[in-house]
Amino acid sequence: MTPIGCAATRDAAPELALDILDGAERAEALHHVARCPRCLAYVAELAQVSDQLVGLAPDLEPPPRFAHRVIGQITSRRRHTNWRWAAAITATAATVILVIAATGILTRSAAHPVSAPPLRSVVMLAPGAITVGQVVVSGVSPAQMAVNIHSASCGTLLRTRGSAA
């Protein structure tokens, strides 16, 4: 056992006075207090204060049917918790059913493919026949259009125009 000094004992004194210090710390603190009258007096003073604090609490009986209400709340929480578990299991089962149904639909649609709408595509050219992108238009009504611009081509175009200016 390593002997501790007054500073460490004073730090541990409140827990020692409340009798909540345990293990090696308790043994070291008790060993020091047995040999140091100042620390012994400090721990005794703290213990006395804690005893007086307990005496300040009013002597009250719990209200009528207190235990019955507490037990009722505990059991209702259990019912509520059971309901949550049931909801979670139901949601999981519904998700599994939806995944199975979606897999079946996808499998059926793969067996009978649907033809894609016709697309028209045009290449975008800059002066000097530099390809800068592509425009794709769908052949369905209402028509949909997608524009793809090649960023590397635009950088080349900007550098070419910048040097000509």
N, C-alpha and C positions, 0 to 999 in steps of 0.2 A: 504494500500500500504506500503510495507516494503522499507525503504530508502536504497539505495545502495551507495557505496563509490566511490572514484575516480578510483580505480583499475577496478572495474566492468564497470564503465562508459567508461574508456579508451578502454576496450575490445570491447564494443558495439559501440564506436565512429565511426568506418568506415561505419558500416551499417546505423547508424543514419545520417551521413553526406550524404550518397547516398540515403537516404529516403526509405530504404528497411527494416528497423527494424519495427516490428509490435507488437501489443498486449501489454501485461503488461510490457515487457522489454522496449518498446518505452516510455511508460508513466513514468516508473521509471527513465529512462535515461534523459528524458526531465525535470522531476522534479529536478534531481540532477544538471543538466546543468543550470537551472534557478537560482540556489543558489551558484554555484561554478564558479568563473570567469576563473580559469585555465582550467577547462574542457570545458567551453564555448568557450574559445579561441582555444583549440585543435580541437573541432568539427568544428568550423568556418574555421580553416586552412585546414582541410581535405575536407570540402565542396568546398572551393575555388580551391583546387588542382583538384578535380573531375570535376568542371566546366571548368577548363583550359584544361584538357585532352580531353573533348568533343570538344573543339575548335581546337585541333590539328588535328582532323580527316579531311581529304580533302573533299571538297564539290564536290562530283562527282555524276553525273546522271548515272543511270543504263544504260548498253549498249542497243542499239536499239533491239527491239523485245525480251527483257529480260523476260517480263511477259509471252509472248507467248510461249517461250521455257520452262519456269517453269511449266506452265499449261500443256504443251505437255508431259513433263516428269511425272507429277503426273498422268495424264490419262493413259499413257503407263504402269506405275506401277500397276494401277488398272487392266488393261487388263492382265498383267503378273500374278497378284494375282488371278484373275478369272481363268486363265489357270491352276494354281497350284491346285485350288479347284477342277477343273474338273478332273485333273490327279489323285488326291487323291480319288475322288468318283469312278472313273473308276477302280483304283487298288483295292478298297474295294469290288466293285461289282465282279471283277474277282476272288478275294479270296473267296467270298461267293459261287460262282459257282463251284470253285474247291472243296471246302469242301462238297458241296451237291453231286457232282459227286463221290468223294472219298467215301462218306457214302453209296451211291448206290452200288458201286463196292464191298465194304466190306460186305454189306448186302447180295448181290448175292453170293459172295464167301462163306459166312457162310452157305447158303442154299445148296451149292454144295461143300462140303469140298474136298480138295485135299489131297491125302495120302502123309504122310511124308516119306522121304527116310529111308530105314532100317539103324539102328545104331548097332555097335558092341561095347561092353563095357568090359573093363578089370580092375580089382582092382589091385592097386600097393601095394605090401607087402614088408616090410622091414624084416630083419632077426628077428626071434622071432614071426613071423606072425602078425606084427603090420601094420595095414592099414595106408598108408601114402598118398593115393590119388587114382585117377581114370583116365583112358585114354578112350576116346570115339572117334571112327572112323566112318565116314559116309560111306554108301554103294553106293555113287554116284561117277561118274567119272568127274573131278578129285576128289580124296578122300580128305576129310578134317578131321583134328584131333584136339581134344581139350584135354588138360591135366589139371586136377584139383589136386592141392596139398593141403592137410589139414595142415595148419600151426601148429596147436596144436600137431598133430602126429609127425611132424618133430622136435618140441621142445623136446618131450618125447624121440625120437630116439637119438637126440644129447646128451641129459643128460645121457641116458643109455650107449652110446658109450664113453662118457667122463669119466664116473665112472669106466668103464672097463679098460681104458688105463692107 
